[in-house]
Amino acid sequence: MPDTLPPSLAAAARAGAARLPQIAILGATGAVGHALLESLESRGFPVGGLRLLASPRSAGQRLPFRGQEITVEALGEDSFKGIDLAFFSAGATLSRQSAPLARAAGAVVVDNSSAFRMDPAVPLVVPEVNAAALAGHAGLIANPNCVAAIATVALAPLHRALPIRRLSMATYQAASGAGAAAMAELEQATAAALRGEAFTPRVLPHPYAFNLFSHNATMDPETGHNGEELKVVAETRRIMGLPELPIGITCIRVPVLRAHAMAITLEFDEPMAPERARALLEAAPGLRVVDDAAANHYPMPVEASGREEVLVGRIRRDLGDPSGRSLAIFVVGDQLLKGAALNAVQIAELVLRG
């Protein structure tokens, strides 16, 4: 029996028992927490028991799961006792504080924050791309940044066929990336704008209705890039196993509720025909090609929202590269699903399979 299973489940498996795993979700009341519950339910994930954890102010809320309502508990020192798998989605600071407690209790942690993503001892995993990185994990697995997770699902099958030598990306990121409060602010600001009323933003730094602006992550004065852009570069390189890959990127926040979009230009070692790229993408797991030029129908956030698949289209030669080595594609994926909750659940599925 592989030693990457939670200890209690590994013991049960060795004994021939069929005990279902005990699951915890830290950050259960947030947007990603809700999406985790939806993904566990929609994918039929085996759950023997479910513990929902949040801050004291959220304790007592009741969330639906498989026809029942489960009461949210306040996080405490004993919250992970008896837990086999813990999903964390409550921010980097709380993840750093709580991961040792969960691991000491025998749980495997799948963490959705930025806390451990660049720790060389912690696998950073997108199952369609680098599932092998899970081998020998030490009870802690990092879930990537939403843009990196969505983008690499489309990049990996092309890179396997013909090495990528450079990327240029522009992202159009939805309110969901900033959490449930930002989604609510977008709705409120839009309603106010349609009524002709003033609205003062509280969650994001700029007016959000009918507007777009540079991603609100902290700016690095030395590079001129914000923290989101630097995270996408570092994590994409790590997931793809390409530590020196040149990546140019601009991340923009757009007035879309959920599903991030990105325009990506890929330069390969050799020319790649659009037809070959399309065939590779159509055959790849986790992707759906939406590329109907006659109908001007390409990936859109409204069609990606709520879908497990990443949508990819606008597959064409880059006219800015006369060598023929560059292609342009447009990728859209649900930030709350493949960009967060779904990817975490897929990781947990692999953990349970051993």
N, C-alpha and C positions, 0 to 999 in steps of 0.2 A: 504494500500500500504506500503510495507516495507520501512523503513527509510534509507536503505543502498543504494538505487538508488541515482544517482546524483539529486540534488534538482529540476533542471529544468525538468528532465525526470519524476521524481515522480509527479510533478505538472501536466505535460502533461498526464500522465497515469490516474491520478485522474479525469481529465477532459474528459477522453475518447479519447484523441488525440493519433495519431500514429506518433509522431515526432521522426525522427531518430537521434541518438546521434551525437554530434559534437566531433571529435576525434583529438588529437594532439599526435605527436611522437617527443620526444626530443632525439636527437642523430640519426636523420633519415638517415644520410649519411653513418653511420657505418655498419659493417657486420650484427649486430643484427637489426639495423633499416631497412635494406633491407629485412631481414627475417620477420620482423613484417609486412611490406607491403605485402609480399607474403602470410603470414598466414591469414591476414585479407581478402585478395582476395580469396584464395583457400577455406576458410571456409564460405564464404558468410556472413561475419560479417556485421551487419547493420551500415552503415556510412552515416550520413546526410551531413557531411562536414569533410574535412581532412586538418589539418595544420601541415606542416613538419617544424621542428625547428632544428637548429644546430648552430655552431659557426659562427661568421661573415665571416671567410675565406671560409666557405662552402655555405654561402648564395648565392642564384642565381642558384644553380644547379637545374636541373629538373629531377624528378624521376617518373617513370611510375606507374599508379594505375588505374585499370579497364578501360583501353583504353584511358586514359588521361595522361597528364604530369603535375605534380604539382611542383610549384616552392618552393624551400627551403627558409625559412625565418630565419633571425638572431634572436636568443633568446632575448627577451626584457621583461620589467616589465609588459606589457599588453598582452603578448603572449597567456595567458590562458583565456582571456576574452571570454565568451560564450562557453567554452569547457566543455564537460560533462565527458569525459574519456581521461586521459593522460597517455601514455606509456613513461617511462623514460628509456633511455639506453645510458647515457652519463657520467657515472662515479659517484662515491660516493660523491665527493665534490660538483659537480653541482646539484646532487639530493638533498642534504641537503639545498642548497641555493634556489632551485626552487620549491620544494614540498610545502612549506608554501604559495608561490604565487599561485600555481595551486589550492590548497585546498581553499584558501581565495576566489578564483574566482568561487568556486562551483564545481570543477572537482574532480573526483575520480582518484587517482594516482596509477598505477601499476608500481612499481619501480624495475628495473633489476639490480641495483647496490647492493653493500654490505652495504649501508648506514644504512638501517633499519632492516636488517634480524634478528638481535638478540634483537631488541627492544620488550619487552613483550607486549607493547600496539599495535604493528603492526603485523597482521597475516602474517605468512610465509607459503605459500600455494602451494601444488601440488594437483590439483583437483581430481585425481584418488585416492589420499591417505588421505587427510585431508580437504576436501571441507567444512566441518562443521566449520572450524576455521574462515571462512569468516563472520560468523554471528556477526552482530553488529560492523563491522569494522567502523573506523572513517574517511574514505576517503583516507586511505593510506594502500596499500597492498604490501608486499615484494615478489618478485620473487626469488626463491632460486639460490644458486650456481649450475652450470650446472651438476656437478657430483652428488650432492645430489638429484637434481630433477630427473635425469635419474635413479639413483640407487634405490631410494625409490619406484618408480613405480613397480620394480620387487620385492623389499623386502616386501612391504605392504601385498600383498595377502598371502604370506607365513607366515608372522607374525600373521595375523588374524587367521590363522588355527592352528598355534602352536607357542607360544612365542619364539622369538629370544633372546638368552642370551649373544651372543658375535658375532662380525663381524671382519673379516680380509679382507682388500681390497688392491689391487694394481691397479692403474689406468694408462691408456695409452692415454694421452690427445693430441688432435689434435691442429693444428695451429689456428683454428677458435676461440679457447678459449682465445687467445691473440689478437684477432681482425683482421680486414682486412689487416693491415700492416704486421702482422706476416704471414698471408696466402700468401701475395705477396712475402715476403722474402723467404718463403719455395720454391715457384716456381722459383724465381730468382736464389737461391742458388743451386737448383737441376739442372737447366739448365747450370749454370756455371760449376758444377762438371762434368756433362756429356761431356762438351767441354774441360775438363781438365784445366779449368781456376780457379785461386784463387778467393775467394769471402769473403769479410769482413762483418760479421753480424752487423746490425745496430739496429734491433728491439729486438732481443733476444740475450742473453749473450754468446751463444756458436754456433759453426757451426751446421746448421740444416739439411742439405742434408745428407741422409744416416747415420744419427746419432740420438741418443736419450740422454736425460739428465734429471737430477732432475728438477722438476717444478721450474720455475724461480721466484716464490713468495719469499718474504723476509723470511730468516731463523730466527727461534726463538732459540737463543743460549741456553736457559734453557732446552727446551724439545728436541732439535735436529730435530724438525719438521718445515716444511715451512708453510707459511700462508695459502696456498691452502689446505694442509692437515688438519690444525686446523679448517678452515672453514667447510670442509666437515664433520668432526666429530661433530662440534657444531650444524650444520644445519640438519644433518641427525637425530640426537637425537631429535631436536625440531619438525621436521616434523612428525616423527614417534611417538612422545609423550613418548619418552624413555630417560629421562634426564641423567640417569646413565649408559646407554648402553656402555659396553666396545667396543671400535673400534680401531683396529690397521690399519694403512694406509701408503702407499707410493705412491706419485703422480709423474709420469714421463711424460715429454713432448716427443712425438714421431713425426716422419716426415709424418704425415697424414694431409690432408687439413681440413677436417671436420668430425665429429662423434668421440666421446670419447668412449673408451673401458675400461672395468674394470673386473678383476678377483676377485670374492667375495667368501669367505668361511663363511658360516653361521653355528653357533652352536645353536641348539634348546634346550628347556627344556627336550624334549624327542626325541627318534629316529624319523626321518622323511624319509620315503622311497622315492627314486628318482621318482618313478612312481606317487606317490601322489603329489609331488611337481610339476611335469610336468603338471598334470591335473589342479592343482590350477592356474598355470601360463597361461595355455591355455584358461582358463575361465575368466581371469582378464582383465579389460579394459586397453587400451593403450599399450598392449604387443602383440608381435608376437613370438611364439616359433620357433626357427630355431635349430634343434637338430637331424641331420641326420648322425648318426655314420657311416653307410655304405658308404656314399659319402664323409665323412670327411667335412661335410658342417655345419658350425656353424656361429654365428653372426660375421659379418665383417663390417668395416667402409664403404667400397664401396657400400654395400647393405643398410646400415642404412642411408647414406647421402641422404637428401631430403625426408625421410619418417617420418611420424608423429609417427608411433609406435616405441617403444623401443624393440629391439631384444634381446632375451635371449636363451641360450642354454648351452651345455656342462654340463648338469644337472647330477651330479654323487655324490656318497659317497666320503667323504674326507678320504683318506687312512691313514691320520695322526691322526685320532680319532677312536680308536678301539671301543668306546662306541656306535657308529652308530648315534650319535646325530648331526653330522656335514655333510653338503652338500657343494659342490662347484658348482658355476655357472659362466657363462661368459655373460656379459651384454654389449650391444653397443647401443648408441643413438646419434642422430644428436644434437650436442651441440648448433647449432644455432636455432633449432626448439624446441624439448622437453626440451633441456637444457637452453632455453632462450625465444625466440619469441613465439613459439607455446604455451608454458605454460602460458605466460602472456596473450595471447589472450583467452585461456581457462578460466583463472581467470576472465577476463572481460565479457565473456559470462555468467558466473555465477552471476556476479554483475548485469547485465542487467535483468536476470531472477528474481532477487530479492530474 
